[in-house]
Amino acid sequence: RDLNEILPESMQMYDWEAFLTQKKGHPHGFVGRLQLQWYFTKWKTYAYALQHLFHTGQGAVIVRSPFSDHVFAEAMYQCGYVTRNYMDYYDMFVRNSLCEVLKPHLAIYLDTSLDVIKERMKKRGNKVELESPMMSDKFLQAIDDTYKNKYLTTISRGSEVLEIDCT
């Protein structure tokens, strides 16, 4: 990140903090690349968990699997952070990679209200997160709606789902 100012825009570091502090518009393709990076990381973690399961017979608990990653991509699309073309590419990529792995046995969904989420964000005290125009009510609501209206329906076709009311 220290070198960003001397690098061409296409080579600059773009991460969660850069996303949160974005003041106007989004650098072409950067948000999409960030979302794909998150997906790759989740997929790799999930693959290691499966490897562990097959080698030891012991299960694993993962926070946010690649199966739930679409929730954030969809919320970013609904808020205009990524384009329709990106979502078409993302959907194709995810479909062609998730078909290669087993679905989780259990998905746990912790349900809470937007007010509680915002209260917890305040308690964490992350100034960048709290002052970010990207962490709008619209974005948080899009995440919540996508979890409830798409993810839970889809994941329940091959996995047990445990919903816990955390309010």
N, C-alpha and C positions, 0 to 999 in steps of 0.2 A: 504494500500500500504506500510506503514511503516513496516509491519510484513512480507512482501514478502520474505525477505532474510532468515527467519527462518522457513518458511512453505515449504512443498513439492510443486513441480512445479504445480501439478494438482489442488492445492488449492489457488494458488496465484491470486491476483487481476489482472484482465486484462481488460482495458478500452480503450477508444479512444486514450488517451495519450500514453499508452503502445503500442498500435498498431502503432501509428505514429513514435515512437522512436525505433521500432524493427530494429535491425541492420542486423541480419542474420537469415534467415529462420523464421518460425512461430511456436511457441509452439504448439504441437499436439492438434488440436481441439479448441484452444483458439479463433481464429478469427471467426470460425463458431459459437461458443457459444456467442461471442460478437454480431454477426449479429442476432442471435435468440433473444438475450436480447433486441436489438433495435426493432425487430419485435413485441415482447410481449408488449413493452412500447407503440408502435404505436397502436396496437390492443386495448389495454386497454383505451387509450385516445379516440380512435374512439368509443368504446363502451359507454364511458361516454358522448360523444357528442350526440350519438343516444338517450341515456337515457334522456338527456336534451331536445332534440327535441321532444320526445314523451310526456314528462311531461309538457312542456311549449309551444310547437308549434314554438319556436324560433330556428333558424338555428345556426350553429357554423362554424367557420373557423379553419381549422387545417393545420399546416405546416407539410407536408409529412405524409400521411395516410398509413395504412398497405397495401393498394392497390399499393403504389409506392415503397414499401420496396424492392421488388424483383430487382429493378434497381441496388441497391448497392450490393446485393448478387451476381448478375450476373457479375457486374464489378469486384468484388473480385475473382470470379471464373476465369474470363478472364485473370486476372493478376497473377493467380496461388496462391492466398492467401487462398483459400479453395479448397477442392478436389471435384471430380465428385460425390463421394459417399455422401459427405455433401450436394451437390446441389440436389441430388435425395431425400434425407431426407427433406431438406428445402422445396422443391417443394411440396412434399406430405403433409407436415405439413401446409403449407400456403393454399393449395387447400382445406384441410379439416377444416380449421378455417374460411377462408374468405367466404365460402359458407353459413355460418350461419348469416351473417350480410348484410344489404342493402348496395348497392353501393352508393357512394356520388352522389348528384344531379349535382354538378359542380366540375370539376377539372381544376385548373388554372396552366398552364405551362409557366414559365418565361424563355424564350430562350435567350441565350447569347453565345458569342464565348468563346473559351478556353482562348484567350488572355485577355479578359475582366475579366474572372473568376480569372486568375492568378494575374492580376492587383489589383483586390479587395482583394485577399488574402494578397498581399503585404501591402495594406493600413491598413488591420486589424492588421498586425504586429505580429501575433502569431508565435514566433520563432520556436516552436516545429513543427507547421504545415509547415512553410516555409522550414525548413531543413530536413523534413521527406523524406526518399527514397520511402515511400509508396504513397505519393501524386504526383506520376509521371504523365507525360503527358498521358501515356498509361492508367492509372487508371481514370484520369479525362475524357479522350476521351471515355473510355468504359462506364462511367456513362452517358455522353451525348448521345452516340449512342444507348444505351439501352432505355433511355427515348424516343428518337425520333422513333426508329424502333420497339420497343415492347410495352412499356407502353402506349403511346398515342393511338396506335391501339386497344389495349385491353380495356382500360378504356372507350374509346369512344363507345363501344358496349352497355353500360348501363348508361353512364353519358354524360352530356354536357361537352365539352372541350373548354376552352378559352386559346388560345396561344398568348402570348404577347412577342414581340421582345424587349428585354431589352438592345440591343447593343447601 
